[in-house]
Amino acid sequence: MSQIIIISKKKWDNSNYNLLKNNKEFILLDNINLKKINQVNPRIIFFIFWSKIIPKKVFSNFLCIQFHSSDLPKFKGGSPIQNQILKKIYKTKISAFKINNKIDSGDICMKSNISLTGKAENIYKNIEKKSLGMILKLSKKKKISFKKQTGKSSFYYRRNSYQSNLSYVINKKLVDIFDFIRMLDASNYPKAFYKLGNKKIELTDVSLNNQFVKGKFIIKKK
């Protein structure tokens, strides 16, 4: 039986992987293990939540498909969720594309709608679930068809931790502050913060009212 490898640096919700439960066709990895890949000789390698460079020896010798959380060719590059929310985009696509030597520029084989509302943690969980569903559909195809990306292209760099400082939006509308905090509210992601003297205040779990933004905060020493 030909097998399929799924490589993801992080599982956002283990229950999402119930879609693959007891299916021996799929092998899950959290890194690019060349020895394992060559041993398995997979039919396809899928990459979810992967931001590192993929070696040419991998995508040249195997069909490699990556999932990107934007309607490619728009919002190529890093932090696509955050960069779209900052542009007031609340509905987007997950784009599955064939990996080549250019960032997020390969031919498209499938797209699926995704919402960018709610906290980042839940957005990532939904993206993970939908991406795994797309993998199941693609893996059942005898032949996967690809089409070149069309439309105006845009590229954004991955956000740095200092860009989570609330000072960037503190003088903007309440909805802008709300979006800023929620788009950073995920585990292992630099939370929205504000500096107060020698303290750092991190903000999470926000909700929006017509007159205020309400949430939780943690005060830390710098």
N, CA and C of each residue as an Amber inpcrd file, in Angstrom:
protein
   666
   0.8420000  -1.1980000   0.0000000   0.0000000   0.0000000   0.0000000
   0.8780000   1.2490000   0.0000000   0.6630000   2.1340000  -0.9800000
   1.4080000   3.3890000  -0.9980000   0.9110000   4.2690000   0.1400000
   1.8480000   4.9480000   0.7780000   1.4940000   5.7310000   1.9570000
   1.6640000   7.2240000   1.7200000   1.0880000   7.9970000   2.6330000
   1.1120000   9.4510000   2.5610000   1.6680000   9.9810000   3.8750000
   2.5730000  10.9360000   3.7800000   3.1530000  11.5520000   4.9780000
   2.5290000  12.9260000   5.1880000   2.1640000  13.2100000   6.4270000
   1.6940000  14.5410000   6.8160000   2.7020000  15.1090000   7.8090000
   3.2670000  16.2600000   7.4720000   4.2530000  16.8990000   8.3430000
   3.6650000  18.2030000   8.8820000   3.6220000  18.3170000  10.2000000
   3.1220000  19.5320000  10.8420000   3.9490000  19.8000000  12.0910000
   4.3770000  21.0420000  12.2660000   5.2170000  21.3630000  13.4210000
   4.4090000  21.4410000  14.7100000   3.0700000  21.5140000  14.5910000
   2.2480000  21.6310000  15.7900000   0.8590000  21.0580000  15.5470000
   0.3440000  20.3430000  16.5460000  -1.0500000  19.9170000  16.5330000
  -1.8440000  20.8980000  17.3870000  -2.8410000  21.5310000  16.7940000
  -3.6430000  22.5030000  17.5300000  -4.7760000  21.8360000  18.2950000
  -5.2850000  20.7380000  17.7650000  -6.3800000  20.0220000  18.4290000
  -6.2630000  18.5460000  18.0510000  -5.8790000  17.7230000  19.0130000
  -5.6690000  16.3000000  18.7300000  -6.9160000  15.6280000  18.1670000
  -8.0970000  16.1240000  18.5700000  -9.3350000  15.5000000  18.0970000
  -9.5160000  15.6740000  16.5900000  -8.8710000  16.6980000  16.0090000
  -8.9600000  16.8740000  14.5580000  -8.3910000  15.6720000  13.8160000
  -7.4180000  15.0230000  14.4430000  -6.7510000  13.9030000  13.7870000
  -7.5540000  12.6080000  13.8720000  -8.7230000  12.6760000  14.5170000
  -9.6230000  11.5190000  14.5000000 -10.0850000  11.2060000  13.0800000
  -9.9970000  12.2330000  12.2050000 -10.3460000  12.0210000  10.7980000
  -9.4680000  10.9420000  10.1660000  -8.2570000  10.7900000  10.7120000
  -7.3010000   9.8390000  10.1470000  -7.1720000   8.5770000  10.9990000
  -7.9900000   8.4870000  12.0330000  -7.8740000   7.3960000  12.9970000
  -7.9890000   6.0320000  12.3160000  -7.0770000   5.1550000  12.6970000
  -7.0550000   3.7730000  12.1870000  -6.8300000   3.6820000  10.6780000
  -6.3600000   4.7690000  10.0850000  -6.0560000   4.7520000   8.6530000
  -4.5430000   4.6020000   8.4850000  -4.1140000   3.4140000   8.1190000
  -2.6860000   3.1110000   8.0320000  -2.0180000   3.7390000   6.8130000
  -2.8200000   4.3840000   5.9740000  -2.2600000   5.0300000   4.7870000
  -1.4400000   6.2630000   5.1620000  -1.7810000   6.8780000   6.3190000
  -1.1630000   8.1450000   6.7060000  -0.1060000   7.9570000   7.7870000
   1.0100000   8.6530000   7.6090000   2.0850000   8.6850000   8.5970000
   2.2750000  10.1340000   9.0230000   2.2450000  10.3940000  10.3220000
   2.3550000  11.7540000  10.8470000   3.7640000  12.0110000  11.3620000
   4.3490000  13.1330000  10.9340000   5.6710000  13.5440000  11.4020000
   5.6180000  15.0020000  11.8530000   6.5310000  15.3800000  12.7550000
   6.6010000  16.7800000  13.1760000   7.8760000  17.4570000  12.6740000
   8.6080000  16.7550000  11.7920000   9.8120000  17.3360000  11.2020000
  10.1130000  16.6330000   9.8830000  11.0420000  17.2130000   9.1260000
  11.4380000  16.6080000   7.8550000  12.5250000  15.5790000   8.1410000
  12.1200000  14.3330000   8.2560000  13.0280000  13.2300000   8.5380000
  13.3530000  12.5280000   7.2150000  14.4870000  12.9030000   6.6210000
  14.8300000  12.3940000   5.2920000  14.9560000  10.8750000   5.2670000
  15.5120000  10.3150000   6.3260000  15.6590000   8.8610000   6.3860000
  14.2950000   8.1790000   6.3570000  13.3590000   8.7090000   7.1420000
  12.0100000   8.1430000   7.1950000  11.2880000   8.3330000   5.8640000
  11.4380000   9.5150000   5.2800000  10.7780000   9.8040000   4.0040000
  11.2550000   8.8450000   2.9170000  12.5560000   8.6490000   2.8340000
  13.1030000   7.7430000   1.8170000  12.6930000   6.2960000   2.0770000
  12.5880000   5.9530000   3.3370000  12.1790000   4.5960000   3.7050000
  10.7310000   4.3260000   3.2960000   9.8640000   5.3120000   3.5380000
   8.4380000   5.1600000   3.2220000   8.1830000   5.2950000   1.7210000
   8.9610000   6.1820000   1.0680000   8.7570000   6.4890000  -0.3540000
   7.2890000   6.8660000  -0.6040000   6.8330000   7.9490000   0.0310000
   5.4060000   8.2810000   0.0170000   4.8890000   8.7240000  -1.3490000
   3.6130000   8.5030000  -1.5360000   2.9380000   8.9650000  -2.7540000
   2.8080000  10.4840000  -2.7420000   2.5180000  11.0460000  -1.5580000
   2.3910000  12.5000000  -1.3750000   2.9410000  12.8510000   0.0060000
   3.5270000  14.0380000   0.1150000   3.8740000  14.6050000   1.4210000
   3.0920000  15.9040000   1.5740000   2.2830000  15.9800000   2.6250000
   1.5100000  17.1910000   2.9140000   2.1770000  17.9510000   4.0630000
   2.2140000  19.2780000   3.9410000   2.7710000  20.1370000   4.9910000
   1.6770000  21.0670000   5.5190000   1.4350000  21.0040000   6.8370000
   0.4730000  21.8920000   7.4930000   1.2250000  22.7250000   8.5280000
   0.9240000  24.0200000   8.6090000   1.5760000  24.9090000   9.5870000
   3.0980000  24.7660000   9.5260000   3.6180000  24.8560000   8.3350000
   5.0610000  24.7020000   8.1530000   5.6340000  25.9900000   7.5830000
   6.6040000  26.5850000   8.2830000   7.1540000  27.8710000   7.8500000
   8.6380000  27.8030000   7.5020000   9.2500000  26.6290000   7.6860000
  10.6740000  26.4980000   7.3910000  10.8990000  26.1660000   5.9140000
  12.1400000  26.3670000   5.4770000  12.5040000  26.0280000   4.1060000
  12.4430000  24.5080000   3.9250000  11.8120000  24.0800000   2.8500000
  11.7280000  22.6530000   2.5320000  12.8300000  22.3290000   1.5300000
  13.7170000  21.3940000   1.8630000  14.8550000  21.0960000   0.9830000
  14.4220000  20.6900000  -0.4240000  15.1920000  21.1300000  -1.4020000
  14.8850000  20.8150000  -2.7950000  14.8740000  19.3130000  -3.0340000
  15.7340000  18.5800000  -2.3220000  15.8010000  17.1290000  -2.5060000
  14.4890000  16.4490000  -2.0990000  13.6840000  17.1540000  -1.2870000
  12.3860000  16.6010000  -0.8930000  11.3380000  16.9010000  -1.9610000
  11.1540000  18.1930000  -2.3070000  10.0760000  18.5100000  -3.2580000
  10.4200000  18.1530000  -4.7030000  11.7020000  17.8870000  -4.9820000
  12.0780000  17.4590000  -6.3350000  11.8270000  15.9660000  -6.5550000
  11.8790000  15.2070000  -5.4750000  11.7560000  13.7500000  -5.5890000
  10.3890000  13.2090000  -5.1810000   9.5950000  14.0560000  -4.5120000
   8.2690000  13.6240000  -4.0640000   7.2520000  14.7290000  -4.3510000
   6.0060000  14.3240000  -4.5480000   4.9350000  15.3080000  -4.6930000
   4.6720000  15.9070000  -3.3200000   4.9660000  17.1860000  -3.1690000
   4.8050000  17.8760000  -1.8860000   3.7430000  18.9570000  -2.0200000
   2.7560000  18.9060000  -1.1480000   1.6530000  19.8670000  -1.1660000
   1.5890000  20.5720000   0.1860000   1.5520000  21.8880000   0.1350000
   1.5190000  22.6880000   1.3570000   0.1990000  23.4530000   1.4500000
  -0.2020000  23.7460000   2.6880000  -1.4380000  24.4990000   2.9290000
  -1.0760000  25.8840000   3.4520000  -1.6580000  26.8940000   2.8160000
  -1.3970000  28.2800000   3.2020000  -2.7260000  28.9680000   3.4630000
  -2.7830000  29.7330000   4.5530000  -4.0570000  30.3040000   5.0030000
  -4.3570000  31.6570000   4.3740000  -4.3920000  31.6720000   3.0500000
  -4.8390000  32.8560000   2.3200000  -5.2890000  32.4220000   0.9340000
  -5.9480000  33.3260000   0.2500000  -6.4060000  33.0650000  -1.1130000
  -5.2550000  33.4030000  -2.0610000  -4.3200000  32.4720000  -2.1790000
  -3.1410000  32.7170000  -3.0160000  -3.5410000  33.0930000  -4.4450000
  -2.8020000  34.0560000  -5.0380000  -1.4780000  34.5620000  -4.6490000
  -1.4800000  35.7430000  -3.6700000  -2.6080000  36.0450000  -3.0610000
  -2.6440000  37.1280000  -2.0810000  -2.0520000  36.6550000  -0.7480000
  -1.3870000  37.5630000  -0.0620000  -0.8640000  37.3240000   1.2860000
   0.0750000  36.1180000   1.3620000   0.9850000  36.0400000   0.3950000
   2.0670000  35.0630000   0.5020000   2.9630000  35.4540000   1.6760000
   3.7650000  34.5040000   2.1420000   4.7300000  34.8180000   3.1810000
   4.2470000  34.4790000   4.5790000   4.7900000  35.1960000   5.5710000
   4.5470000  34.8730000   6.9700000   3.3100000  35.5180000   7.5630000
   2.8450000  34.9350000   8.6640000   1.7200000  35.4580000   9.4590000
   0.5090000  35.8430000   8.6090000   0.0400000  34.9640000   7.7250000
  -1.0770000  35.3410000   6.8480000  -2.3690000  35.6490000   7.5950000
  -2.6250000  34.9460000   8.6960000  -3.8490000  35.2050000   9.4650000
  -3.8380000  36.6240000  10.0110000  -2.7540000  36.9740000  10.6980000
  -2.6600000  38.2920000  11.3230000  -2.6440000  39.4060000  10.2740000
  -1.9080000  39.1980000   9.1990000  -1.8130000  40.2450000   8.1810000
  -3.1410000  40.4810000   7.4690000  -3.9550000  39.4470000   7.3430000
  -5.2770000  39.6390000   6.7340000  -6.2360000  40.3340000   7.6920000
  -6.2160000  39.9420000   8.9570000  -7.1040000  40.5820000   9.9350000
  -6.7750000  42.0700000  10.0600000  -5.4940000  42.4100000  10.0120000
  -5.1020000  43.8220000  10.0630000  -5.6600000  44.6030000   8.8780000
  -5.9130000  43.9010000   7.7730000  -6.5000000  44.5260000   6.5830000
  -8.0290000  44.3940000   6.5680000  -8.5890000  43.9640000   7.7080000
 -10.0440000  43.8210000   7.8600000 -10.6270000  42.7470000   6.9380000
  -9.8470000  41.7210000   6.6960000 -10.3260000  40.5670000   5.9310000
 -10.7250000  39.4910000   6.9330000 -11.9940000  39.1290000   6.9510000
 -12.5070000  38.1800000   7.9350000 -12.9460000  36.8530000   7.3100000
 -12.9260000  36.7830000   5.9860000 -13.1970000  35.5310000   5.2790000
 -12.1040000  35.3430000   4.2420000 -11.5080000  34.1620000   4.2310000
 -10.4200000  33.9250000   3.2930000 -10.4620000  32.4770000   2.8170000
  -9.3560000  32.0000000   2.2850000  -9.2720000  30.6330000   1.7740000
  -8.0830000  29.9130000   2.4010000  -8.1680000  28.6050000   2.4390000
  -6.9860000  27.7730000   2.6240000  -6.6010000  27.3080000   1.2270000
  -5.3720000  27.5810000   0.8370000  -4.9040000  27.2070000  -0.4970000
  -3.9210000  26.0450000  -0.3910000  -4.2090000  24.9660000  -1.1050000
  -3.2900000  23.8280000  -1.1840000  -2.5170000  23.9510000  -2.4920000
  -1.1920000  23.9750000  -2.3940000  -0.3870000  24.2060000  -3.5950000
   0.8240000  23.2760000  -3.6380000   1.3010000  23.0510000  -4.8380000
   2.4820000  22.2080000  -5.0500000   3.7370000  23.0120000  -4.7290000
   4.5670000  22.4790000  -3.8680000   5.7580000  23.1960000  -3.4180000
   6.8090000  23.2530000  -4.5250000   7.3710000  24.4510000  -4.7040000
   8.5070000  24.6140000  -5.6100000   9.5640000  25.4630000  -4.9100000
  10.4820000  26.0380000  -5.6510000  11.5850000  26.7660000  -5.0160000
  11.2690000  28.2300000  -4.7210000  10.0110000  28.6370000  -4.9060000
   9.5990000  29.9990000  -4.5730000   8.5330000  29.9550000  -3.4820000
   8.5840000  30.9040000  -2.5660000   7.6930000  30.8930000  -1.4020000
   6.2310000  31.0330000  -1.8170000   5.4220000  30.0470000  -1.4370000
   3.9600000  30.0820000  -1.6230000   3.5520000  30.3870000  -3.0680000
   4.3130000  29.9000000  -4.0260000   4.0800000  30.2720000  -5.4220000
   3.7190000  29.0990000  -6.3280000   3.6000000  27.9080000  -5.7620000
   3.3310000  26.7360000  -6.5830000   1.9100000  26.6830000  -7.1160000
   1.6890000  25.7760000  -8.0530000   0.3660000  25.6030000  -8.6570000
  -0.6430000  25.1070000  -7.6210000  -1.8800000  25.5640000  -7.7660000
  -2.9540000  25.2700000  -6.8090000  -3.7020000  23.9990000  -7.2070000
  -4.0150000  23.1640000  -6.2020000  -4.8260000  21.9740000  -6.4810000
  -6.1750000  22.0140000  -5.7680000  -6.3050000  22.8580000  -4.7380000
  -7.5850000  22.9460000  -4.0340000  -7.6040000  24.1940000  -3.1520000
  -8.7940000  24.7840000  -3.0190000  -9.0070000  25.8810000  -2.0750000
 -10.2750000  25.6020000  -1.2780000 -10.3100000  26.1260000  -0.0560000
 -11.4860000  25.9420000   0.7890000 -11.6920000  27.1920000   1.6360000
 -12.9470000  27.5520000   1.8760000 -13.2590000  28.7570000   2.6480000
 -12.9190000  28.5750000   4.1200000 -12.4970000  29.6670000   4.7550000
 -12.2270000  29.6430000   6.1940000 -12.5430000  31.0170000   6.7840000
 -13.0800000  31.0200000   7.9970000 -13.4010000  32.2660000   8.6890000
 -12.2260000  32.7120000   9.5520000 -12.0160000  34.0220000   9.6180000
 -10.9650000  34.5860000  10.4620000 -11.5530000  35.3160000  11.6660000
 -12.7560000  34.9330000  12.0740000 -13.3590000  35.5090000  13.2750000
 -12.9800000  34.6550000  14.4850000 -13.0970000  35.2400000  15.6830000
 -12.7470000  34.5140000  16.8980000 -11.2750000  34.6500000  17.2330000
 -10.8680000  34.0460000  18.3470000  -9.4730000  34.1280000  18.7770000
  -8.5930000  33.2680000  17.8770000  -7.3190000  33.6230000  17.8080000
  -6.3900000  32.9440000  16.9050000  -6.3260000  31.4430000  17.1630000
  -6.3600000  31.0460000  18.4220000  -6.2900000  29.6200000  18.7700000
  -7.3810000  28.8330000  18.0500000  -8.6060000  29.3650000  18.0680000
  -9.7240000  28.6710000  17.4270000  -9.6320000  28.7300000  15.9060000
  -9.0970000  29.8310000  15.3880000  -8.8930000  29.9270000  13.9400000
  -7.9290000  28.8350000  13.4850000  -6.8270000  28.6680000  14.2260000
  -5.8420000  27.6460000  13.8630000  -6.4330000  26.2380000  13.9610000
  -7.2500000  25.9990000  14.9610000  -7.8920000  24.6880000  15.0920000
  -8.7960000  24.4030000  13.8960000  -9.5460000  25.4260000  13.4740000
 -10.4360000  25.2530000  12.3250000  -9.6500000  25.0340000  11.0370000
  -8.5390000  25.7530000  10.8940000  -7.6870000  25.5790000   9.7110000
  -7.1250000  24.1610000   9.6780000  -6.6930000  23.6850000  10.8300000
  -6.1540000  22.3260000  10.9230000  -7.2040000  21.2930000  10.5120000
  -8.4080000  21.4370000  11.0590000  -9.4800000  20.4850000  10.7480000
  -9.8270000  20.5020000   9.2660000  -9.9390000  21.7050000   8.7100000
 -10.3040000  21.8140000   7.2990000  -9.1750000  21.3110000   6.4030000
  -7.9300000  21.5770000   6.7810000  -6.7850000  21.1060000   5.9880000
  -6.7330000  19.5840000   5.9530000  -7.0010000  18.9520000   7.0900000
  -7.0090000  17.4860000   7.1380000  -8.1440000  16.9200000   6.2830000
  -9.2720000  17.6170000   6.2760000 -10.3710000  17.2030000   5.4000000
  -9.9900000  17.3130000   3.9360000  -9.2570000  18.3680000   3.5970000
  -8.7810000  18.5410000   2.2220000  -7.7850000  17.4370000   1.8560000
  -6.9540000  17.0510000   2.8190000  -5.9940000  15.9680000   2.5870000
  -6.7210000  14.6670000   2.2600000  -7.7820000  14.3850000   3.0000000
  -8.5570000  13.1650000   2.7320000  -9.1290000  13.1750000   1.3150000
  -9.6450000  14.3350000   0.8960000 -10.2120000  14.4380000  -0.4540000
  -9.1370000  14.2820000  -1.5220000  -8.0070000  14.9570000  -1.3240000
  -6.9320000  14.8950000  -2.3140000  -6.3180000  13.4980000  -2.3920000
  -6.2230000  12.8320000  -1.2530000  -5.5880000  11.5100000  -1.2250000
  -6.4180000  10.4520000  -1.9470000  -7.7190000  10.7230000  -2.1170000
  -8.5940000   9.7680000  -2.7980000  -8.5780000   9.9260000  -4.3190000
  -7.9830000  11.0220000  -4.7850000  -7.9410000  11.2650000  -6.2270000
  -6.8810000  10.3820000  -6.8900000  -7.2370000   9.8120000  -8.0290000
  -6.2640000   9.0290000  -8.7840000  -5.1920000   9.9420000  -9.3700000
  -5.6290000  11.1330000  -9.7740000  -4.6930000  12.1210000 -10.2970000
  -5.0970000  13.4970000  -9.7830000  -4.1540000  14.2030000  -9.1950000
  -4.4240000  15.5430000  -8.6720000  -4.0970000  16.5680000  -9.7470000
  -5.0670000  17.4100000 -10.0580000  -4.8790000  18.4460000 -11.0790000
  -4.4120000  19.7450000 -10.4370000  -3.5130000  20.4310000 -11.1070000
  -2.9700000  21.6890000 -10.6090000  -3.1950000  22.8010000 -11.6230000
  -3.4400000  24.0040000 -11.0990000  -3.5840000  25.1830000 -11.9540000
  -2.6680000  26.2860000 -11.4390000  -2.1180000  27.0430000 -12.3640000
  -1.2320000  28.1370000 -11.9760000  -2.0020000  29.1920000 -11.1790000
  -1.3180000  29.8410000 -10.2660000  -1.9310000  30.9200000  -9.5040000
  -2.2350000  32.0930000 -10.4340000  -3.3850000  32.7030000 -10.2180000
  -3.7820000  33.8510000 -11.0350000  -4.2000000  35.0070000 -10.1370000
  -4.0880000  36.2120000 -10.6550000  -4.4890000  37.3920000  -9.8990000
  -3.2880000  38.1510000  -9.3650000  -3.5720000  39.2500000  -8.7020000
  -2.5220000  40.1110000  -8.1600000  -1.8750000  39.4640000  -6.9410000
  -0.5610000  39.4230000  -6.9460000   0.1910000  38.7940000  -5.8630000
   0.6010000  39.8260000  -4.8140000   0.6260000  39.3900000  -3.5480000
   1.1450000  40.2460000  -2.4760000   1.9400000  39.3830000  -1.5030000
   2.9260000  39.9890000  -0.8660000   3.8160000  39.2570000   0.0350000
   3.9800000  40.0370000   1.3370000   3.9560000  39.3040000   2.4610000
   4.1290000  39.9190000   3.7800000   5.1360000  39.1050000   4.5850000
   5.9210000  39.8080000   5.3900000   6.9000000  39.1300000   6.2310000
   6.2520000  38.6130000   7.5110000   6.8810000  37.6140000   8.0880000
   6.4240000  37.0650000   9.3610000   6.5430000  38.1310000  10.4470000
   5.5260000  38.2380000  11.2910000   5.5240000  39.2450000  12.3440000
   6.5280000  38.8950000  13.4410000   7.0990000  39.9310000  14.0490000
   8.0100000  39.7670000  15.1750000   7.2780000  40.0400000  16.4830000
   7.8440000  39.5910000  17.5930000   7.1770000  39.7230000  18.8900000
   6.9500000  41.1840000  19.2820000   7.8520000  42.0810000  18.8970000
   7.6780000  43.4870000  19.2750000   6.4510000  44.1030000  18.6060000
   6.0000000  43.4970000  17.5030000   4.8220000  44.0120000  16.8070000
   3.5180000  43.6550000  17.5210000   3.6190000  42.9010000  18.6230000
   2.4360000  42.5910000  19.4240000   2.1400000  43.6840000  20.4500000
   2.9440000  44.7340000  20.4460000   2.7480000  45.8450000  21.3820000
   1.4580000  46.5950000  21.0410000   0.5900000  46.7200000  22.0270000
  -0.7190000  47.3510000  21.8320000  -0.6090000  48.8220000  21.4450000
   0.5520000  49.4030000  21.6260000   0.7410000  50.8150000  21.2780000
   0.5020000  51.0680000  19.7880000   0.6080000  50.0080000  18.9690000
   0.3820000  50.1610000  17.5340000  -1.0720000  50.5070000  17.2090000
  -1.9950000  50.1400000  18.1130000  -3.4220000  50.3580000  17.8160000
  -4.1550000  51.1060000  18.9230000  -3.4510000  51.5250000  19.9670000
  -4.1160000  52.0630000  21.1500000  -4.9650000  53.2950000  20.8460000
  -4.6290000  54.0500000  19.8130000  -5.3960000  55.2500000  19.4700000
  -6.4010000  55.0110000  18.3480000  -6.5960000  53.7470000  17.9990000
  -7.5440000  53.4180000  16.9370000  -8.9080000  53.0510000  17.5260000
  -9.8260000  52.6130000  16.6750000 -11.1770000  52.2630000  17.1060000
 -11.1510000  51.0110000  17.9830000 -12.2250000  50.8370000  18.7710000
 -12.3190000  49.6710000  19.6450000 -12.2340000  48.3660000  18.8600000
 -12.8590000  48.3310000  17.6870000 -12.8420000  47.1040000  16.8910000
 -11.4210000  46.7710000  16.4400000 -10.6020000  47.7890000  16.2140000
  -9.2130000  47.5600000  15.8180000  -8.4090000  46.9680000  16.9820000
  -8.6710000  47.4720000  18.1810000  -8.0010000  46.9470000  19.3770000
  -8.4460000  45.5060000  19.6300000  -9.7440000  45.2580000  19.4860000
 -10.3000000  43.9130000  19.6530000  -9.6600000  42.9300000  18.6710000
  -9.6140000  43.3130000  17.3990000  -9.0150000  42.4470000  16.3780000
  -7.5420000  42.1830000  16.6670000  -6.8490000  43.2140000  17.1100000
  -5.4100000  43.1010000  17.3730000  -5.1420000  42.0840000  18.4790000
  -5.9230000  42.1470000  19.5470000  -5.7040000  41.2390000  20.6790000
  -6.0780000  39.8050000  20.3090000  -7.2360000  39.6310000  19.6620000
  -7.6950000  38.2650000  19.3670000  -6.8300000  37.5730000  18.3180000
  -6.2720000  38.3270000  17.3800000  -5.4840000  37.7060000  16.3130000
  -4.1520000  37.1630000  16.8270000  -3.7700000  37.5550000  18.0540000
  -2.5160000  37.1010000  18.6640000  -2.7600000  36.1040000  19.7920000
  -4.0180000  35.7870000  20.0400000  -4.3960000  34.9830000  21.2020000
  -4.3700000  33.4870000  20.8730000  -3.1540000  32.9360000  20.8730000
  -2.9630000  31.5060000  20.6150000  -1.7530000  31.0230000  21.4020000
  -1.7520000  29.7520000  21.7500000  -0.6380000  29.1980000  22.5100000
   0.6550000  29.2990000  21.7060000   1.7390000  29.6030000  22.4120000
   3.0710000  29.7340000  21.8040000   3.1480000  30.8570000  20.7720000
   2.2580000  31.8400000  20.8960000   2.2910000  32.9910000  19.9920000
   2.4580000  34.2480000  20.8450000   3.2460000  35.2280000  20.3830000
   3.4490000  36.4520000  21.1800000   2.1360000  37.2030000  21.3980000
   1.6450000  37.1920000  22.6280000   0.3600000  37.8150000  22.9500000
   0.4370000  39.3390000  22.8190000  -0.7270000  39.9490000  22.6230000
  -0.8030000  41.4070000  22.6560000  -0.3740000  41.8670000  24.0520000
   0.4360000  42.9110000  24.1080000   0.9290000  43.3610000  25.4090000
   1.0360000  44.8790000  25.4430000   1.1480000  45.3770000  26.6550000
   1.3430000  46.8090000  26.8620000   2.3530000  46.9890000  27.9870000
   3.2890000  47.8880000  27.8150000   4.3100000  48.1250000  28.8320000
   3.8420000  49.2100000  29.7970000   4.0280000  48.9390000  31.0690000
   3.6680000  49.9020000  32.1090000   4.8010000  49.9140000  33.1300000
   5.6640000  50.9230000  33.0290000   6.8330000  50.9640000  33.8970000
   7.7330000  49.7720000  33.6180000   8.0540000  49.0340000  34.6800000
   8.8920000  47.8460000  34.5050000   8.0580000  46.5700000  34.4090000
   6.7920000  46.7260000  34.0840000   5.8760000  45.5890000  33.9610000
   5.3930000  45.4350000  32.5180000   5.0170000  44.2040000  32.2010000
   4.4600000  43.8890000  30.8840000   3.0800000  43.2740000  31.0920000
   2.0650000  43.8660000  30.4840000   0.6910000  43.3840000  30.6300000
   0.2780000  42.6670000  29.3440000  -0.0420000  41.3710000  29.4590000
  -0.4930000  40.5880000  28.3060000  -2.0120000  40.4580000  28.3340000
  -2.6370000  40.5760000  27.1650000  -4.0960000  40.5750000  27.0780000
  -4.5920000  39.4080000  26.2270000  -5.6560000  38.7500000  26.7070000
  -6.2230000  37.5920000  26.0090000  -7.7400000  37.5480000  26.2050000
  -8.3810000  36.5950000  25.5190000  -9.8040000  36.2600000  25.7200000
 -10.7090000  37.4900000  25.6840000 -10.6150000  38.2490000  24.6140000
 -11.3700000  39.4990000  24.5280000 -12.7410000  39.3110000  23.8860000
 -13.6410000  40.1860000  24.2750000 -14.9420000  40.3030000  23.6250000
 -15.1780000  41.7840000  23.3590000 -16.0550000  42.0630000  22.4010000
 -16.2720000  43.4390000  21.9580000 -17.6960000  43.8750000  22.2420000
 -17.8120000  45.0500000  22.8500000 -19.0920000  45.6960000  23.0980000
 -19.0650000  47.0410000  22.3850000 -20.2070000  47.6610000  22.2040000
 -20.2380000  48.9680000  21.5410000 -19.4180000  50.0200000  22.2800000
 -19.2730000  49.8300000  23.5940000 -18.6180000  50.8560000  24.3970000
 -17.2790000  50.4270000  24.9890000 -16.9580000  49.1310000  24.9280000
 -15.6970000  48.6910000  25.5190000 -15.2480000  47.3430000  24.9550000
 -13.9600000  47.0710000  25.1680000 -13.3750000  45.7550000  24.8970000
 -13.0630000  45.1280000  26.2470000 -13.5440000  43.9110000  26.4630000
 -13.3630000  43.2410000  27.7480000 -12.5550000  41.9680000  27.5490000
 -11.6650000  41.6780000  28.5090000 -10.8760000  40.4620000  28.3930000
 -10.1040000  40.1660000  29.6620000  -9.0990000  39.3120000  29.5450000
  -8.2470000  38.9390000  30.6700000  -6.8660000  39.5570000  30.4820000
  -6.1810000  39.7670000  31.5970000  -4.8130000  40.2590000  31.4900000
  -3.9300000  39.5920000  32.5360000  -2.6510000  39.5200000  32.2070000
  -1.6340000  39.0140000  33.1210000  -0.5320000  40.0590000  33.2040000
  -0.1210000  40.3960000  34.4160000   0.9620000  41.3570000  34.6050000
   2.2490000  40.5840000  34.8980000   3.2790000  40.8490000  34.0970000
   4.5560000  40.1610000  34.2550000   5.6820000  41.1650000  34.4640000
   6.7140000  40.7120000  35.1460000   7.9270000  41.5130000  35.2090000
   8.6260000  41.4120000  33.8680000   9.2660000  42.4910000  33.4440000
   9.9770000  42.4750000  32.1680000  11.1550000  41.5170000  32.2330000
